[in-house]
Amino acid sequence: MEDEVTILSNIIKRRRSVFPISYTEQEVPVDVIKQILESANYAPTHKLTEPWRFIVFRNEGKIKLGQELARLYKETMPAEKFLQKKYDSIIEKAEQASCIITLNVKLNGDKVPEWEELAALACAVQNMSLTAEALHVGAYWSSPGMIADLKDYLNLGEAEKCYGLFYMGYHNEVPRAAKRTPIEEKIKWVES
């Protein structure tokens, strides 16, 4: 039996963004979604602020979210840059996903700098990504420009902000090899 480090290392190296176009129609059960979100709750967090906040959109809710994102795209895009294909794609992604989770942060003012709260969210999302991979659920963190205008739609509080959308769905995609340069090229050692 593989040891825990080997298992974890394999999951980390296997994790890839899996986009909604690759999702099957098989629904990700609520208990699986909860398991993925539970792993987010164990991310590192400075001063234990636990700034991550999530809203899970499923069924008709995800369709309406997709329509709102498409509406915001059309409303905020200058007419000469508007692409009907992109508008349609936004709606289609929501339809293809089993669920969409908004990735929100509750900022804690002067207690912790904003960048640290964002780092905590990123760690939480990494936990979600790794758990999804371990459960054979495809996932993808998207951060389209329209998220800046979702505050009212999401009913976020004054100190809350949306930083992305986490699409999830089962898939049959063949695993892709990682495209990474050697870690040795990114490390400096100082020993004296």
C-alpha positions, 0 to 999 in steps of 0.5 A: 500500500502506498504511503500518505506522502506518495498518495498526496504527491500523486494527487498534486501532480495529477491535478489539472483544470478540467473545463466545463466542456469536458463534463458529463451529465452525471451530477456531483452529489451534494455530499461530495460537494460538501466534502470538497468544501470541508477541505477548504475549511482547513486552509492556512489562515493568518490570525484564524480569520477564515475569510473564505465564503462560498455560495453553491449554485446548482440546478436552476440556480447555476443556470440563472448565474450563467445568465447573469454573467452573460448579461453583465458581459453584454452590459459592460463590454463596448459594443464593438468588442462584444462577441455573441460567441463569448456571450453564448459560451458563458451560458453554455459553461453554466449549463455544462457544470454540475455546480458553480461555487462562487469564491468569496472573501470576507475582508477583516479590515485592519486585522489582516492585510487583504493580500493575506486574506486572498492567499488564504482563499487561494489555499482553500481553493487548492484544497478544494482542487486537490480533494476534487481530483482525489474524488475524480471530480473535474474542477476549474477556477475561473475569474472573468471580469464580470465577477467584479459586478456580482456583489449585489447578485450574490448579496455580499456584505460590505466587506465581502468580495467575489474573486472567482467561480469554481466550476465542477463536474464529473468527466471522462477526460484523459489525464494530461501531463504537467507542463512545468519547468524543473523546480531547480530553476526556481530555487536559490540556496543560501547556507552561509 
